[in-house]
């Protein structure tokens, strides 16, 4: 048997394409083979039998590993046939794959893991079992954990955003002109104790122009429904024009179907940030910190008690203390100056009446026998000719000041709020004079 090669030769034989654990085992096997070779080699006058040498080698530790006599003898002959590479443990070609679950089931698990990164693996698996997409009792959770880890979707990787190839802070960016991109978000505002004894937990919805950092509109609400954000978007479009793109997070408020319809009608591209990518909305997050530190902090010294007063003060602060102030991120320019510098490029909003109609919610209703329909718990009166008919109601959910009734894609009437007492008086007169 030839002499054992030098370590640099070993490195060239093993290559760089094997796992570290496999490389460590191969080197330990090689050390044992070299020890045996020194004692049975032809050039050793006091050589011993191979069986004796491998028995002695099995009593030793090789880099913390021990091998049986049969294993060492097998390594000895394998080295003679294939040199050092023959000592490298074979890596399973299916390593990292789940043999119990079918490829389709694995794909479903991985897709749902990406779609719902905050859901625990056990809840995710239980959901798929209940839907009949995974076989109950046919696999263990360990198999699922190994599958996720092999694809970089384990819990630690998800928390770090490692499943996104471009996760983490990116290069600084800025759109070339105003209204090319608006960022939208919501933050919790101050709690109000109203004069009538009610407690109102407020939320601030705001839109920020990426190019100028101008707050196109912002308003506090006592709730956080999608209708609140739509009211803010409508006011912003009316006063600042139509943006090319609207960028939001994945909150329920920003995922409603009606927002998609409104954006499509206005020609706005609606885009959502990916999970664990809060850094991508850093500009509006920074605006919110300014609001908290400058506007809301002053409320502790001069509190407000009404939502209307809070919004009046906020609008005044935006126009007086934020828009005209030099912005460090704008190289000394202020948001209002930068926004107005390219005002000729802005896309104008539709006329007020058309814009109002574009933001109306649209729901299907069946007209009751008493010629009424119910909207958000309130009843509205329609023409008796529509009894039993399927109609479309279009309305502003914030105010319900004007409810339009459409039938077979044609405008029919504006519904009136139901006044039961008025109807009772009218019915009494008809009975008396009937």
C-alpha positions as a LaTeX table, in Angstrom:
\begin{tabular}{lrrr}
\hline
Residue & $x$ (\AA) & $y$ (\AA) & $z$ (\AA) \\
\hline
Unk1 & 0.00 & 0.00 & 0.00 \\
Unk2 & 1.35 & 3.46 & $-0.95$ \\
Unk3 & 2.20 & 6.02 & 1.69 \\
Unk4 & $-0.60$ & 8.24 & 2.93 \\
Unk5 & $-0.70$ & 11.54 & 0.99 \\
Unk6 & 0.05 & 14.94 & 2.48 \\
Unk7 & $-2.79$ & 17.11 & 3.79 \\
Unk8 & $-2.73$ & 19.51 & 0.82 \\
Unk9 & $-3.23$ & 16.50 & $-1.45$ \\
Unk10 & $-6.12$ & 15.37 & 0.71 \\
Unk11 & $-7.77$ & 18.75 & 0.41 \\
Unk12 & $-7.60$ & 18.59 & $-3.36$ \\
Unk13 & $-9.11$ & 15.12 & $-3.32$ \\
Unk14 & $-11.99$ & 15.85 & $-0.99$ \\
Unk15 & $-12.94$ & 19.13 & $-2.64$ \\
Unk16 & $-15.15$ & 21.81 & $-1.14$ \\
Unk17 & $-18.54$ & 20.34 & $-1.92$ \\
Unk18 & $-19.07$ & 18.15 & 1.16 \\
Unk19 & $-20.63$ & 19.14 & 4.49 \\
Unk20 & $-18.29$ & 19.90 & 7.38 \\
Unk21 & $-19.56$ & 16.92 & 9.40 \\
Unk22 & $-18.83$ & 14.54 & 6.53 \\
Unk23 & $-15.37$ & 16.02 & 6.09 \\
Unk24 & $-14.63$ & 15.55 & 9.82 \\
Unk25 & $-15.62$ & 11.87 & 9.66 \\
Unk26 & $-13.51$ & 11.33 & 6.55 \\
Unk27 & $-10.44$ & 12.83 & 8.23 \\
Unk28 & $-10.98$ & 10.67 & 11.33 \\
Unk29 & $-11.25$ & 7.55 & 9.14 \\
Unk30 & $-8.14$ & 8.60 & 7.28 \\
Unk31 & $-6.19$ & 8.97 & 10.52 \\
Unk32 & $-7.19$ & 5.46 & 11.58 \\
Unk33 & $-6.23$ & 4.05 & 8.17 \\
Unk34 & $-2.84$ & 5.77 & 8.35 \\
Unk35 & $-2.24$ & 4.32 & 11.82 \\
Unk36 & $-3.06$ & 0.82 & 10.60 \\
Unk37 & $-0.99$ & 1.30 & 7.45 \\
Unk38 & 2.09 & 2.23 & 9.51 \\
Unk39 & 1.90 & $-1.11$ & 11.33 \\
Unk40 & 1.17 & $-3.46$ & 8.45 \\
Unk41 & 3.14 & $-1.75$ & 5.72 \\
Unk42 & 5.67 & $-3.72$ & 3.70 \\
Unk43 & 8.42 & $-1.28$ & 4.64 \\
Unk44 & 7.89 & $-1.88$ & 8.36 \\
Unk45 & 10.18 & $-4.77$ & 9.48 \\
Unk46 & 8.25 & $-5.20$ & 12.73 \\
Unk47 & 4.89 & $-5.20$ & 10.99 \\
Unk48 & 1.92 & $-7.01$ & 12.45 \\
Unk49 & $-1.06$ & $-8.71$ & 10.96 \\
Unk50 & $-3.89$ & $-6.56$ & 9.61 \\
Unk51 & $-6.40$ & $-8.09$ & 12.04 \\
Unk52 & $-4.20$ & $-7.19$ & 14.99 \\
Unk53 & $-3.68$ & $-3.63$ & 13.77 \\
Unk54 & $-7.36$ & $-2.90$ & 13.19 \\
Unk55 & $-8.23$ & $-4.41$ & 16.60 \\
Unk56 & $-5.75$ & $-2.07$ & 18.26 \\
Unk57 & $-7.00$ & 0.92 & 16.23 \\
Unk58 & $-10.57$ & 0.26 & 17.33 \\
Unk59 & $-9.54$ & 0.93 & 20.94 \\
Unk60 & $-8.37$ & 4.45 & 20.11 \\
Unk61 & $-10.25$ & 7.73 & 19.62 \\
Unk62 & $-9.93$ & 9.43 & 16.27 \\
Unk63 & $-10.89$ & 13.09 & 16.61 \\
Unk64 & $-13.47$ & 12.11 & 19.21 \\
Unk65 & $-14.82$ & 9.21 & 17.11 \\
Unk66 & $-14.36$ & 5.46 & 17.61 \\
Unk67 & $-14.72$ & 2.79 & 14.95 \\
Unk68 & $-15.26$ & $-0.97$ & 15.18 \\
Unk69 & $-12.55$ & $-3.33$ & 13.85 \\
Unk70 & $-14.78$ & $-4.28$ & 10.92 \\
Unk71 & $-15.34$ & $-0.61$ & 10.01 \\
Unk72 & $-11.63$ & 0.21 & 10.12 \\
Unk73 & $-10.83$ & $-2.79$ & 7.92 \\
Unk74 & $-13.51$ & $-1.64$ & 5.47 \\
Unk75 & $-11.99$ & 1.90 & 5.43 \\
Unk76 & $-8.55$ & 0.38 & 4.88 \\
Unk77 & $-9.56$ & $-1.43$ & 1.69 \\
Unk78 & $-11.77$ & 1.44 & 0.51 \\
Unk79 & $-8.80$ & 3.79 & 0.73 \\
Unk80 & $-6.68$ & 1.42 & $-1.34$ \\
Unk81 & $-9.34$ & 1.43 & $-4.07$ \\
Unk82 & $-10.41$ & 5.06 & $-4.14$ \\
Unk83 & $-7.92$ & 7.03 & $-2.10$ \\
Unk84 & $-9.21$ & 9.65 & 0.32 \\
Unk85 & $-12.49$ & 10.42 & $-1.47$ \\
Unk86 & $-13.60$ & 6.85 & $-0.80$ \\
Unk87 & $-13.55$ & 7.63 & 2.94 \\
Unk88 & $-16.05$ & 10.50 & 2.64 \\
Unk89 & $-19.50$ & 9.42 & 3.94 \\
Unk90 & $-22.05$ & 9.29 & 1.16 \\
Unk91 & $-24.63$ & 12.06 & 1.36 \\
Unk92 & $-28.19$ & 10.94 & 0.73 \\
Unk93 & $-29.52$ & 12.39 & $-2.49$ \\
Unk94 & $-32.91$ & 12.83 & $-0.79$ \\
Unk95 & $-31.51$ & 14.61 & 2.26 \\
Unk96 & $-33.84$ & 17.39 & 3.36 \\
Unk97 & $-36.79$ & 15.79 & 1.60 \\
Unk98 & $-39.76$ & 14.34 & 3.39 \\
Unk99 & $-40.34$ & 10.77 & 2.25 \\
Unk100 & $-43.75$ & 10.42 & 3.93 \\
Unk101 & $-45.48$ & 13.42 & 2.36 \\
Unk102 & $-46.05$ & 13.56 & $-1.37$ \\
Unk103 & $-44.48$ & 16.36 & $-3.44$ \\
Unk104 & $-47.91$ & 18.02 & $-3.77$ \\
Unk105 & $-48.42$ & 17.93 & 0.00 \\
Unk106 & $-44.96$ & 19.33 & 0.62 \\
Unk107 & $-45.62$ & 22.12 & $-1.86$ \\
Unk108 & $-48.89$ & 22.96 & $-0.11$ \\
Unk109 & $-47.13$ & 23.10 & 3.27 \\
Unk110 & $-44.39$ & 25.38 & 1.94 \\
Unk111 & $-46.83$ & 27.69 & 0.17 \\
Unk112 & $-49.00$ & 28.10 & 3.24 \\
Unk113 & $-45.90$ & 28.69 & 5.37 \\
Unk114 & $-44.96$ & 31.57 & 3.07 \\
Unk115 & $-48.50$ & 32.94 & 2.97 \\
Unk116 & $-48.95$ & 32.73 & 6.77 \\
Unk117 & $-45.47$ & 33.24 & 8.28 \\
Unk118 & $-46.87$ & 34.19 & 11.71 \\
Unk119 & $-48.90$ & 30.99 & 12.05 \\
Unk120 & $-47.23$ & 28.26 & 14.11 \\
Unk121 & $-46.37$ & 25.01 & 12.36 \\
Unk122 & $-48.75$ & 22.99 & 14.54 \\
Unk123 & $-51.71$ & 25.25 & 13.79 \\
Unk124 & $-50.81$ & 25.26 & 10.09 \\
Unk125 & $-50.69$ & 21.46 & 9.95 \\
Unk126 & $-53.94$ & 21.10 & 11.93 \\
Unk127 & $-55.66$ & 23.46 & 9.48 \\
Unk128 & $-54.53$ & 21.44 & 6.47 \\
Unk129 & $-55.55$ & 18.16 & 8.11 \\
Unk130 & $-59.03$ & 19.53 & 8.87 \\
Unk131 & $-59.36$ & 20.59 & 5.23 \\
Unk132 & $-58.37$ & 17.09 & 4.10 \\
Unk133 & $-55.20$ & 18.29 & 2.38 \\
Unk134 & $-52.88$ & 16.29 & 4.68 \\
Unk135 & $-53.36$ & 12.72 & 5.99 \\
Unk136 & $-53.92$ & 12.59 & 9.74 \\
Unk137 & $-51.55$ & 10.32 & 11.67 \\
Unk138 & $-49.40$ & 9.48 & 8.63 \\
Unk139 & $-46.47$ & 11.74 & 9.52 \\
Unk140 & $-44.85$ & 13.41 & 12.52 \\
Unk141 & $-44.32$ & 17.10 & 13.22 \\
Unk142 & $-40.57$ & 16.40 & 13.09 \\
Unk143 & $-40.96$ & 15.69 & 9.38 \\
Unk144 & $-42.67$ & 19.04 & 8.90 \\
Unk145 & $-40.00$ & 20.88 & 10.90 \\
Unk146 & $-37.25$ & 19.25 & 8.82 \\
Unk147 & $-39.07$ & 20.21 & 5.61 \\
Unk148 & $-39.33$ & 23.85 & 6.70 \\
Unk149 & $-35.70$ & 23.95 & 7.86 \\
Unk150 & $-34.48$ & 22.51 & 4.56 \\
Unk151 & $-36.20$ & 25.37 & 2.71 \\
Unk152 & $-35.20$ & 28.13 & 5.12 \\
Unk153 & $-38.71$ & 28.45 & 6.54 \\
Unk154 & $-38.04$ & 27.47 & 10.13 \\
Unk155 & $-39.19$ & 29.82 & 12.89 \\
Unk156 & $-35.86$ & 31.59 & 13.39 \\
Unk157 & $-35.37$ & 32.15 & 9.65 \\
Unk158 & $-38.87$ & 33.58 & 9.27 \\
Unk159 & $-38.39$ & 35.96 & 12.19 \\
Unk160 & $-35.19$ & 37.21 & 10.60 \\
Unk161 & $-36.80$ & 37.49 & 7.15 \\
Unk162 & $-34.28$ & 35.04 & 5.72 \\
Unk163 & $-36.87$ & 33.49 & 3.36 \\
Unk164 & $-36.85$ & 36.71 & 1.38 \\
Unk165 & $-33.78$ & 36.99 & $-0.85$ \\
Unk166 & $-33.86$ & 40.77 & $-0.56$ \\
Unk167 & $-35.00$ & 41.02 & 3.05 \\
Unk168 & $-33.58$ & 43.65 & 5.35 \\
Unk169 & $-32.66$ & 47.27 & 4.74 \\
Unk170 & $-32.24$ & 48.06 & 1.08 \\
Unk171 & $-30.68$ & 50.91 & $-0.86$ \\
Unk172 & $-32.11$ & 54.35 & $-0.23$ \\
Unk173 & $-34.70$ & 55.26 & $-2.86$ \\
Unk174 & $-36.85$ & 58.21 & $-3.82$ \\
Unk175 & $-39.34$ & 58.65 & $-6.63$ \\
Unk176 & $-38.53$ & 61.28 & $-9.23$ \\
Unk177 & $-41.77$ & 63.29 & $-9.00$ \\
Unk178 & $-44.63$ & 63.94 & $-6.57$ \\
Unk179 & $-47.57$ & 61.52 & $-6.59$ \\
Unk180 & $-45.58$ & 58.73 & $-8.14$ \\
Unk181 & $-45.84$ & 56.84 & $-4.85$ \\
Unk182 & $-47.92$ & 57.35 & $-1.71$ \\
Unk183 & $-47.27$ & 55.35 & 1.43 \\
Unk184 & $-50.21$ & 54.57 & 3.72 \\
Unk185 & $-50.29$ & 53.42 & 7.31 \\
Unk186 & $-52.19$ & 53.59 & 10.59 \\
Unk187 & $-50.96$ & 54.30 & 14.12 \\
Unk188 & $-52.67$ & 54.43 & 17.50 \\
Unk189 & $-53.37$ & 57.96 & 18.69 \\
Unk190 & $-54.32$ & 59.51 & 22.02 \\
Unk191 & $-57.23$ & 58.33 & 24.13 \\
Unk192 & $-59.95$ & 60.96 & 24.54 \\
Unk193 & $-62.32$ & 61.39 & 27.48 \\
Unk194 & $-65.29$ & 63.11 & 25.87 \\
Unk195 & $-67.54$ & 65.57 & 27.76 \\
Unk196 & $-70.37$ & 63.00 & 27.79 \\
Unk197 & $-68.19$ & 60.53 & 29.70 \\
Unk198 & $-67.21$ & 58.26 & 26.81 \\
Unk199 & $-63.66$ & 57.02 & 26.22 \\
Unk200 & $-62.45$ & 57.10 & 22.60 \\
Unk201 & $-59.30$ & 55.24 & 21.57 \\
Unk202 & $-58.19$ & 57.04 & 18.41 \\
Unk203 & $-56.27$ & 55.85 & 15.35 \\
Unk204 & $-54.49$ & 58.07 & 12.86 \\
Unk205 & $-54.67$ & 57.11 & 9.18 \\
Unk206 & $-52.23$ & 59.04 & 7.02 \\
Unk207 & $-50.78$ & 59.15 & 3.50 \\
Unk208 & $-47.26$ & 60.37 & 2.71 \\
Unk209 & $-45.88$ & 61.35 & $-0.68$ \\
Unk210 & $-42.55$ & 59.58 & $-1.19$ \\
Unk211 & $-40.88$ & 62.29 & $-3.30$ \\
Unk212 & $-41.66$ & 65.29 & $-1.09$ \\
Unk213 & $-42.51$ & 63.69 & 2.31 \\
Unk214 & $-45.68$ & 65.78 & 2.18 \\
Unk215 & $-48.62$ & 64.41 & 4.17 \\
Unk216 & $-51.27$ & 64.35 & 1.48 \\
Unk217 & $-53.92$ & 63.82 & 4.15 \\
Unk218 & $-54.31$ & 62.43 & 7.65 \\
Unk219 & $-57.20$ & 62.06 & 10.05 \\
Unk220 & $-57.94$ & 60.54 & 13.45 \\
Unk221 & $-60.86$ & 58.13 & 13.85 \\
Unk222 & $-62.48$ & 56.34 & 16.75 \\
Unk223 & $-62.21$ & 52.98 & 14.93 \\
Unk224 & $-59.95$ & 51.32 & 12.38 \\
Unk225 & $-62.26$ & 49.99 & 9.68 \\
Unk226 & $-61.51$ & 50.11 & 5.99 \\
Unk227 & $-64.08$ & 52.89 & 5.59 \\
Unk228 & $-61.82$ & 55.15 & 7.68 \\
Unk229 & $-58.87$ & 54.71 & 5.36 \\
Unk230 & $-61.05$ & 55.13 & 2.28 \\
Unk231 & $-62.29$ & 58.45 & 3.65 \\
Unk232 & $-58.66$ & 59.57 & 4.08 \\
Unk233 & $-57.75$ & 58.42 & 0.58 \\
Unk234 & $-60.73$ & 60.27 & $-0.92$ \\
Unk235 & $-59.80$ & 63.51 & 0.86 \\
Unk236 & $-56.16$ & 63.15 & $-0.22$ \\
Unk237 & $-57.05$ & 62.56 & $-3.88$ \\
Unk238 & $-59.43$ & 65.52 & $-3.86$ \\
Unk239 & $-56.83$ & 67.94 & $-2.47$ \\
Unk240 & $-53.53$ & 66.55 & $-3.87$ \\
Unk241 & $-54.41$ & 64.70 & $-7.08$ \\
Unk242 & $-54.28$ & 61.03 & $-8.04$ \\
Unk243 & $-51.13$ & 59.03 & $-7.22$ \\
Unk244 & $-49.65$ & 56.48 & $-9.58$ \\
Unk245 & $-49.03$ & 53.91 & $-6.87$ \\
Unk246 & $-50.29$ & 53.27 & $-3.33$ \\
Unk247 & $-48.08$ & 51.26 & $-0.97$ \\
Unk248 & $-49.51$ & 49.72 & 2.22 \\
Unk249 & $-48.81$ & 46.92 & 4.66 \\
Unk250 & $-50.86$ & 43.73 & 4.91 \\
Unk251 & $-53.28$ & 44.93 & 7.56 \\
Unk252 & $-56.90$ & 43.87 & 7.13 \\
Unk253 & $-57.88$ & 47.50 & 6.56 \\
Unk254 & $-55.70$ & 47.70 & 3.45 \\
Unk255 & $-56.72$ & 44.35 & 1.97 \\
Unk256 & $-60.44$ & 44.98 & 1.56 \\
Unk257 & $-61.98$ & 44.33 & $-1.84$ \\
Unk258 & $-63.50$ & 47.81 & $-2.08$ \\
Unk259 & $-60.07$ & 49.46 & $-1.86$ \\
Unk260 & $-58.97$ & 47.38 & $-4.85$ \\
Unk261 & $-62.07$ & 48.50 & $-6.76$ \\
Unk262 & $-61.51$ & 52.18 & $-5.94$ \\
Unk263 & $-57.84$ & 52.03 & $-6.96$ \\
Unk264 & $-58.70$ & 50.27 & $-10.20$ \\
Unk265 & $-61.30$ & 52.93 & $-11.05$ \\
Unk266 & $-58.82$ & 55.73 & $-10.36$ \\
Unk267 & $-55.93$ & 54.04 & $-12.17$ \\
Unk268 & $-53.87$ & 53.60 & $-8.98$ \\
Unk269 & $-51.58$ & 50.60 & $-8.69$ \\
Unk270 & $-52.12$ & 49.08 & $-5.23$ \\
Unk271 & $-49.08$ & 47.32 & $-3.76$ \\
Unk272 & $-48.56$ & 45.67 & $-0.38$ \\
Unk273 & $-45.37$ & 45.23 & 1.63 \\
Unk274 & $-44.24$ & 41.68 & 2.25 \\
Unk275 & $-44.41$ & 40.23 & 5.77 \\
Unk276 & $-41.52$ & 41.20 & 8.08 \\
Unk277 & $-40.58$ & 44.08 & 5.75 \\
Unk278 & $-41.51$ & 47.05 & 7.93 \\
Unk279 & $-38.30$ & 48.76 & 6.83 \\
Unk280 & $-39.84$ & 49.27 & 3.37 \\
Unk281 & $-42.28$ & 51.85 & 4.82 \\
Unk282 & $-39.60$ & 53.67 & 6.79 \\
Unk283 & $-40.58$ & 57.15 & 5.60 \\
Unk284 & $-44.13$ & 57.08 & 6.90 \\
Unk285 & $-42.94$ & 55.35 & 10.06 \\
Unk286 & $-40.57$ & 58.27 & 10.54 \\
Unk287 & $-43.44$ & 60.70 & 9.94 \\
Unk288 & $-45.46$ & 58.95 & 12.65 \\
Unk289 & $-42.56$ & 59.33 & 15.09 \\
Unk290 & $-42.55$ & 63.05 & 14.31 \\
Unk291 & $-46.29$ & 63.22 & 14.96 \\
Unk292 & $-45.84$ & 61.44 & 18.28 \\
Unk293 & $-42.90$ & 63.54 & 19.40 \\
Unk294 & $-44.11$ & 66.94 & 18.25 \\
Unk295 & $-47.88$ & 66.96 & 17.93 \\
Unk296 & $-49.19$ & 64.33 & 20.32 \\
Unk297 & $-46.65$ & 65.16 & 23.01 \\
Unk298 & $-48.13$ & 68.67 & 23.28 \\
Unk299 & $-51.57$ & 67.26 & 23.98 \\
Unk300 & $-50.40$ & 66.33 & 27.47 \\
Unk301 & $-50.08$ & 70.07 & 28.22 \\
Unk302 & $-53.20$ & 71.13 & 26.35 \\
Unk303 & $-55.52$ & 68.11 & 26.04 \\
Unk304 & $-58.46$ & 67.81 & 23.68 \\
Unk305 & $-61.75$ & 66.09 & 24.45 \\
Unk306 & $-63.48$ & 65.88 & 21.08 \\
Unk307 & $-62.43$ & 64.00 & 17.95 \\
Unk308 & $-63.30$ & 66.99 & 15.76 \\
Unk309 & $-61.05$ & 69.24 & 17.83 \\
Unk310 & $-58.21$ & 66.71 & 17.64 \\
Unk311 & $-58.42$ & 66.61 & 13.84 \\
Unk312 & $-58.61$ & 70.41 & 13.59 \\
Unk313 & $-55.45$ & 70.75 & 15.64 \\
Unk314 & $-53.70$ & 68.03 & 13.66 \\
Unk315 & $-54.52$ & 69.71 & 10.34 \\
Unk316 & $-53.19$ & 73.00 & 11.69 \\
Unk317 & $-49.99$ & 71.35 & 12.92 \\
Unk318 & $-49.39$ & 69.66 & 9.55 \\
Unk319 & $-49.79$ & 72.90 & 7.58 \\
Unk320 & $-47.99$ & 75.17 & 10.05 \\
Unk321 & $-45.32$ & 73.03 & 11.74 \\
Unk322 & $-44.57$ & 70.17 & 9.33 \\
Unk323 & $-45.05$ & 71.12 & 5.68 \\
Unk324 & $-43.13$ & 74.46 & 5.78 \\
Unk325 & $-40.21$ & 73.10 & 7.85 \\
Unk326 & $-36.92$ & 72.08 & 6.21 \\
Unk327 & $-36.58$ & 68.30 & 6.03 \\
Unk328 & $-33.20$ & 66.72 & 6.62 \\
Unk329 & $-33.94$ & 63.94 & 4.15 \\
Unk330 & $-34.73$ & 66.50 & 1.43 \\
Unk331 & $-31.35$ & 68.27 & 1.57 \\
Unk332 & $-32.80$ & 71.29 & 3.31 \\
Unk333 & $-36.00$ & 71.62 & 1.28 \\
Unk334 & $-39.40$ & 71.61 & 2.95 \\
Unk335 & $-42.17$ & 69.16 & 1.90 \\
Unk336 & $-44.58$ & 71.81 & 0.60 \\
Unk337 & $-41.94$ & 73.51 & $-1.60$ \\
Unk338 & $-40.77$ & 70.25 & $-3.11$ \\
Unk339 & $-44.31$ & 69.03 & $-3.78$ \\
Unk340 & $-45.39$ & 72.27 & $-5.49$ \\
Unk341 & $-42.20$ & 72.51 & $-7.57$ \\
Unk342 & $-43.57$ & 69.86 & $-9.92$ \\
Unk343 & $-47.27$ & 70.64 & $-9.59$ \\
Unk344 & $-47.70$ & 70.66 & $-13.36$ \\
Unk345 & $-46.99$ & 66.90 & $-13.46$ \\
Unk346 & $-49.78$ & 65.98 & $-11.05$ \\
Unk347 & $-52.76$ & 63.98 & $-12.27$ \\
Unk348 & $-55.88$ & 65.90 & $-11.31$ \\
Unk349 & $-58.69$ & 64.29 & $-9.38$ \\
Unk350 & $-62.05$ & 63.68 & $-11.08$ \\
Unk351 & $-64.84$ & 66.21 & $-10.42$ \\
Unk352 & $-66.19$ & 66.06 & $-6.88$ \\
Unk353 & $-69.44$ & 64.32 & $-7.78$ \\
Unk354 & $-67.69$ & 61.67 & $-9.86$ \\
Unk355 & $-65.05$ & 61.17 & $-7.15$ \\
Unk356 & $-67.75$ & 60.78 & $-4.50$ \\
Unk357 & $-69.47$ & 58.10 & $-6.54$ \\
Unk358 & $-66.22$ & 56.19 & $-7.11$ \\
Unk359 & $-65.76$ & 55.79 & $-3.35$ \\
Unk360 & $-69.29$ & 54.61 & $-2.59$ \\
Unk361 & $-69.59$ & 51.10 & $-1.21$ \\
Unk362 & $-71.68$ & 48.76 & $-3.36$ \\
Unk363 & $-73.76$ & 45.99 & $-1.81$ \\
Unk364 & $-76.60$ & 43.76 & $-3.01$ \\
Unk365 & $-79.89$ & 43.85 & $-1.14$ \\
Unk366 & $-83.34$ & 42.30 & $-1.51$ \\
Unk367 & $-86.08$ & 44.90 & $-0.95$ \\
Unk368 & $-88.39$ & 43.86 & 1.88 \\
Unk369 & $-92.18$ & 43.65 & 1.56 \\
Unk370 & $-92.47$ & 46.98 & 3.38 \\
Unk371 & $-90.25$ & 48.58 & 0.68 \\
Unk372 & $-87.20$ & 49.01 & 2.93 \\
Unk373 & $-83.59$ & 47.85 & 2.95 \\
Unk374 & $-81.18$ & 47.63 & 5.88 \\
Unk375 & $-77.70$ & 49.17 & 5.76 \\
Unk376 & $-75.42$ & 48.96 & 8.81 \\
Unk377 & $-78.43$ & 48.44 & 11.07 \\
Unk378 & $-80.36$ & 51.40 & 9.72 \\
Unk379 & $-83.47$ & 51.12 & 7.52 \\
Unk380 & $-84.06$ & 53.13 & 4.35 \\
Unk381 & $-87.30$ & 53.50 & 2.44 \\
Unk382 & $-87.58$ & 52.81 & $-1.29$ \\
Unk383 & $-90.31$ & 53.08 & $-3.89$ \\
Unk384 & $-93.06$ & 50.45 & $-3.37$ \\
Unk385 & $-92.49$ & 49.38 & $-6.98$ \\
Unk386 & $-89.18$ & 47.80 & $-5.88$ \\
Unk387 & $-90.71$ & 45.40 & $-3.34$ \\
Unk388 & $-89.13$ & 41.97 & $-3.63$ \\
Unk389 & $-86.60$ & 43.17 & $-6.20$ \\
Unk390 & $-82.80$ & 42.63 & $-5.97$ \\
Unk391 & $-81.17$ & 46.04 & $-5.97$ \\
Unk392 & $-77.67$ & 47.46 & $-5.57$ \\
Unk393 & $-77.17$ & 50.02 & $-2.80$ \\
Unk394 & $-74.30$ & 52.48 & $-3.07$ \\
Unk395 & $-73.42$ & 54.44 & 0.05 \\
Unk396 & $-70.78$ & 56.18 & 2.13 \\
Unk397 & $-70.36$ & 53.97 & 5.23 \\
Unk398 & $-68.95$ & 56.82 & 7.32 \\
Unk399 & $-71.95$ & 59.16 & 7.00 \\
Unk400 & $-74.80$ & 57.30 & 5.27 \\
Unk401 & $-76.00$ & 60.74 & 4.19 \\
Unk402 & $-76.99$ & 59.69 & 0.68 \\
Unk403 & $-77.86$ & 56.12 & $-0.25$ \\
Unk404 & $-78.23$ & 55.50 & $-3.99$ \\
Unk405 & $-80.43$ & 52.69 & $-5.27$ \\
Unk406 & $-79.53$ & 51.02 & $-8.57$ \\
Unk407 & $-81.63$ & 48.41 & $-10.33$ \\
Unk408 & $-80.46$ & 46.46 & $-13.37$ \\
Unk409 & $-77.42$ & 48.76 & $-13.62$ \\
Unk410 & $-79.54$ & 51.91 & $-13.75$ \\
Unk411 & $-79.87$ & 54.60 & $-11.11$ \\
Unk412 & $-83.39$ & 54.55 & $-9.65$ \\
Unk413 & $-83.52$ & 56.86 & $-6.66$ \\
Unk414 & $-81.94$ & 58.15 & $-3.47$ \\
Unk415 & $-83.30$ & 56.16 & $-0.54$ \\
Unk416 & $-84.85$ & 58.04 & 2.39 \\
Unk417 & $-84.17$ & 57.11 & 6.02 \\
Unk418 & $-87.17$ & 55.23 & 7.35 \\
Unk419 & $-89.47$ & 57.40 & 9.50 \\
Unk420 & $-91.99$ & 55.03 & 11.08 \\
Unk421 & $-93.91$ & 57.81 & 12.85 \\
Unk422 & $-94.33$ & 59.77 & 9.63 \\
Unk423 & $-95.55$ & 56.63 & 7.91 \\
Unk424 & $-97.98$ & 56.02 & 10.76 \\
Unk425 & $-99.48$ & 59.52 & 10.41 \\
Unk426 & $-99.73$ & 59.11 & 6.63 \\
Unk427 & $-101.42$ & 55.75 & 6.99 \\
Unk428 & $-103.89$ & 57.17 & 9.52 \\
Unk429 & $-104.94$ & 59.94 & 7.12 \\
Unk430 & $-105.37$ & 57.42 & 4.31 \\
Unk431 & $-107.55$ & 55.27 & 6.55 \\
Unk432 & $-109.72$ & 58.23 & 7.61 \\
Unk433 & $-110.22$ & 59.49 & 4.07 \\
Unk434 & $-110.28$ & 56.13 & 2.39 \\
\hline
\end{tabular}
